[in-house]
Amino acid sequence: MKILFLGGGNMANALIGGMLKRGFAASDIHVIDPGAEARGKLAETYAVNCHAGAASVPGGFAVIVLAVKPQQMKEALAQLAGKVDSAVVVSIAAGIDLAAMARWLGGYRKIVRAMPNTPALIAAGITGLCALPEVSTDERRLAEEVLQAVGSTVWIADEAQMDAVTAISGSGPAYVFLFIEALEQAAADLGLTPGEGRQLAIETVQGAAALAAQSGEPAALLRQRVTSKGGTTEAALRVMAEMGVKEGLIAGVKAAESRGRALGKALGAD
């Protein structure tokens, strides 16, 4: 199927690379990006069709991926006049709601809103998706096919919850990196070398996440199993509880969700 990317940044690169590994044809992928350097990198790396503007772009796309910055979205969509046809439009721009994109596309409503996260850059992402009612089941599958090239997908029924998706998984890697950063600092304070601390921290996070994914049991139960009465883990968790680590994390996620709603309202204004 023919696919058009509006924007050729990091996430577009990740998606294109993942799609090619899954058997998509480079000749079927087109990218519009005003930057000569970005176009040159895409053409050299993936041999896809690159365009400085929409004038040289053919029609007949099955999927159009909006991969521009949220602040550029309204202006960027003006380029798509006459190019949308009956394509499924998939936006990976944070914050811009479906109603705003439909307005900016002149009332076109075959639109899917997606929130990938940065592990998509190594094909380990998770993407939340929601769609307008006019997007059919088959068209949803097309959107999934593109986003699953860089990881898993989950459909969100209520678009109002997309800010929560952003706060949990979109911003979530930063929370995990902060946790790793703290473990590395603690390791250094306790006399381990930077290399030792980094390996111990990262592989502990990877292993714990893999265990949680495979067990299917609640994280609280897995935590309890590691926590022996009177042991080292209990001592650590007691101090963390006294310092409000869990409560601070929950409050931070809620702050991210609130900020996302505010930004979306501002970005989607006409």
C-alpha positions in Angstrom: 0.0 0.0 0.0 1.1 3.6 -0.7 2.0 5.7 2.4 2.7 9.3 2.7 4.6 10.8 5.7 4.2 14.5 6.3 7.5 15.2 8.2 10.7 13.2 8.2 12.0 13.4 11.8 13.0 10.8 14.3 9.7 9.0 14.7 9.1 9.0 10.9 12.5 7.4 10.5 11.7 4.8 13.1 8.4 4.0 11.5 9.8 3.8 8.0 12.7 1.6 9.1 10.3 -0.7 10.9 7.9 -0.9 8.0 10.7 -1.8 5.6 11.8 -4.6 7.9 8.2 -5.9 7.8 8.2 -6.1 4.0 6.8 -2.7 3.0 8.2 -1.6 -0.4 10.4 1.6 -0.3 8.9 2.6 -3.6 5.5 2.8 -2.0 6.6 5.2 0.8 6.7 9.0 0.2 7.9 11.7 2.6 7.4 15.4 2.5 10.0 17.4 4.5 11.2 20.9 3.7 14.7 20.1 5.1 17.3 19.1 2.5 19.4 17.3 5.1 16.4 15.2 6.4 15.4 14.3 2.8 18.9 13.3 2.0 19.2 11.1 5.1 15.9 9.4 4.3 16.7 8.8 0.7 20.2 7.4 1.5 19.1 5.3 4.4 15.8 3.9 3.1 15.6 4.7 -0.6 12.1 6.1 -0.2 10.6 8.9 -2.3 11.4 12.3 -0.8 9.7 15.6 -1.6 10.4 19.2 -0.5 6.7 20.0 -0.9 3.4 18.5 -1.8 3.4 19.7 -5.5 5.5 16.6 -6.6 3.6 14.1 -4.5 1.2 11.7 -6.3 -2.2 10.8 -4.9 -3.8 7.5 -4.1 -2.3 6.9 -0.6 -3.9 4.4 1.7 -2.4 6.0 4.8 -1.1 9.5 5.4 1.0 9.8 8.6 1.2 13.3 10.1 4.7 13.4 11.7 5.2 17.1 12.2 5.5 19.0 15.5 2.1 20.0 17.0 2.8 23.7 16.6 3.3 23.1 12.9 0.3 21.0 12.3 -2.3 23.5 11.1 0.0 25.0 8.6 1.4 21.7 7.5 -2.1 20.3 6.8 -2.7 23.0 4.3 -0.2 21.2 2.0 -2.6 18.2 1.8 -5.3 19.8 -0.1 -6.2 17.5 -2.9 -3.9 14.7 -1.7 -6.0 13.1 1.0 -8.5 11.3 -1.3 -9.9 8.5 0.9 -6.7 7.8 2.9 -6.6 7.1 6.6 -4.9 10.1 8.2 -2.8 9.0 11.2 -1.4 11.7 13.5 1.5 11.0 15.8 1.7 14.7 17.0 1.1 15.0 20.7 -1.9 17.0 21.9 -3.8 17.8 18.7 -7.3 16.4 19.0 -9.3 14.7 16.3 -11.8 17.6 16.0 -9.1 20.1 15.3 -7.5 18.0 12.7 -10.9 17.4 11.0 -11.5 21.1 10.9 -8.1 21.8 9.4 -8.7 19.2 6.8 -11.9 20.8 5.7 -14.2 18.4 7.5 -12.4 15.2 6.5 -13.0 12.6 9.2 -11.1 9.4 8.5 -8.6 10.3 11.1 -6.7 8.3 13.8 -4.9 9.9 16.6 -1.8 8.0 17.9 0.5 8.5 20.8 3.8 6.5 20.4 6.7 6.7 22.8 10.4 7.0 22.3 11.2 3.2 22.7 9.6 3.1 19.2 13.1 4.2 18.0 14.3 0.7 18.8 11.0 -1.1 17.8 10.1 -1.5 21.5 7.4 1.2 21.7 3.8 1.2 22.8 1.2 3.3 21.0 -2.2 4.4 22.1 -4.7 4.9 19.3 -8.1 6.4 19.0 -10.2 7.2 16.0 -13.3 9.1 14.8 -16.4 7.0 14.1 -16.0 7.3 10.4 -12.8 5.2 10.5 -13.8 1.6 9.6 -12.5 -1.6 11.1 -10.3 -2.3 8.1 -9.0 1.3 8.2 -8.1 0.8 11.8 -6.1 -2.2 10.8 -4.2 -0.1 8.3 -3.3 2.3 11.1 -2.3 -0.6 13.3 -0.1 -2.1 10.6 1.9 1.1 10.4 2.3 1.7 14.2 3.0 -2.0 15.0 6.1 -1.7 12.9 7.7 -0.1 16.0 6.0 -2.0 18.8 2.6 -2.8 20.3 -0.6 -0.9 20.0 -3.7 -0.4 22.2 -7.0 1.2 21.2 -8.5 3.8 23.5 -12.3 4.1 23.2 -12.6 7.6 24.6 -10.4 10.3 23.1 -10.5 12.2 26.4 -8.3 9.5 27.8 -5.5 10.2 25.3 -4.0 12.7 27.7 -3.7 9.9 30.3 -2.0 7.7 27.7 0.4 10.5 27.0 1.1 10.9 30.8 1.6 7.2 31.3 3.4 5.8 28.2 4.3 8.9 26.2 6.1 10.6 29.1 6.7 7.3 30.9 10.2 6.6 29.6 11.4 9.7 31.3 10.2 8.4 34.6 12.0 5.1 34.1 15.2 7.0 33.1 14.9 9.0 36.3 14.7 5.7 38.3 17.7 4.3 36.5 19.5 7.6 37.1 18.7 7.3 40.8 20.0 3.7 41.0 23.2 4.7 39.2 23.7 7.6 41.7 23.1 5.3 44.6 25.5 2.7 43.2 28.2 5.4 42.9 27.5 6.7 46.4 28.0 3.1 47.6 31.4 2.7 45.9 30.5 0.9 42.7 32.1 2.1 39.4 29.9 3.9 36.8 30.0 0.9 34.5 29.0 -1.5 37.3 26.2 0.8 38.5 24.9 1.3 35.0 24.8 -2.4 34.2 23.2 -3.3 37.5 20.6 -0.6 37.2 19.6 -1.1 33.5 19.5 -4.9 33.6 17.5 -4.9 36.9 14.9 -2.6 35.2 14.8 -4.8 32.1 14.5 -8.0 34.1 11.8 -6.8 36.4 9.8 -5.5 33.5 10.1 -8.8 31.7 9.1 -10.7 34.8 6.1 -8.4 35.3 5.1 -8.9 31.6 5.4 -12.7 31.7 3.8 -13.3 35.1 0.5 -11.5 34.5 0.2 -10.9 38.3 -0.3 -7.5 39.8 2.9 -5.5 40.3 2.0 -5.1 44.0 2.1 -8.9 44.5 5.4 -9.2 42.7 6.8 -6.5 45.0 5.6 -8.2 48.1 7.3 -11.5 47.0 10.6 -9.7 46.9 10.1 -8.0 50.3 11.1 -10.3 53.1 10.1 -9.2 56.6 13.0 -7.4 58.3 15.1 -7.6 55.2 17.0 -5.2 53.0 14.1 -4.6 50.5 11.7 -3.8 53.3 14.2 -1.3 54.7 14.5 0.4 51.4 10.8 0.5 50.7 10.1 1.9 54.2 12.4 4.9 53.5 10.9 5.4 50.1 7.4 5.4 51.6 8.4 7.9 54.2 9.7 10.2 51.4 6.5 9.7 49.3 8.2 8.1 46.3 5.0 6.3 45.1 2.7 9.3 45.8 5.1 11.6 44.1 5.2 9.5 41.0 1.4 9.3 40.9 1.1 13.0 41.4 3.6 13.6 38.6 1.7 11.5 36.2 -1.5 13.4 37.0 0.4 16.7 36.5 1.5 15.5 33.1 -2.1 14.6 32.2 -3.4 18.0 33.2 -0.6 19.8 31.3 -1.4 17.6 28.2 -5.1 18.7 28.3 -4.1 22.4 28.6 -1.6 22.1 25.7 -4.1 20.3 23.6 -6.7 23.0 24.1 -4.2 25.7 23.2 -2.7 23.8 20.2 -6.2 22.9 18.8 -7.5 26.5 18.8 -8.3 28.1 15.5 
